[in-house]
């Protein structure tokens, strides 16, 4: 099984999608939206750990000058998938949790430090920044 197929399977399992095709559609959509949010070294490091097909989808996006907040990220996923905000939150979390597993804790922590507050829960991590402040 290829790395890309394993990633799709992980997204399918986490998201409880009925088919690989649906999991891949959600994966590609979330990677597209995420690709517009990240810049710098973390973007390059995440691209490097992605399977080739996923990397191409992610890297094809032109990053915005500043990343949007987590609610706007979920809204963008909802628009792209033509679904509700609740479903889009589930979809985003299914993909981002799989990416966190793929990337590992050190890179995931750096990604979260680069993104506005609120993304941690989407990545399946505790949001402890308020407690630390």
C-alpha positions, 0 to 999 in steps of 0.5 A, a space after each residue: 500500500 502506498 503512503 498516499 493510500 495509507 493517508 486516505 485510509 487513515 482519513 477514512 477511518 477517522 472521519 468514518 467515510 463510506 468510501 476511499 473516494 469520499 475520504 480522498 475528496 475531503 483530504 484534497 479539499 482540506 489540504 487545499 484550504 490549509 495550503 493557503 494558510 501556511 507559509 515559511 519553514 513549517 509549510 516546507 516541512 509539512 510538504 516534505 512529510 506528505 505523500 507525493 499526491 497530497 504534497 502536490 495538492 497542498 503546495 499548489 496553493 498560494 498562501 494568504 498574507 496572514 492565515 485566517 482564524 479557525 472558524 473562517 478555515 472551517 467556513 472555507 472547507 464548508 464552502 468548498 465541500 458544499 456542506 454544513 459547518 458542523 460537517 466541515 468541522 468534522 471533515 477538517 478535524 479528520 484530515 488535520 488529525 491524520 496530518 498531525 499523526 503523520 507530521 509528529 508532535 514537534 512539527 505539529 506544535 510549530 504549525 499550531 504556533 504559526 496558525 491563529 488560536 483555535 486550530 489545536 482542536 481541529 488537529 486533535 490537540 488540547 488548546 492549552 495556550 489560554 492556560 499558559 497565558 
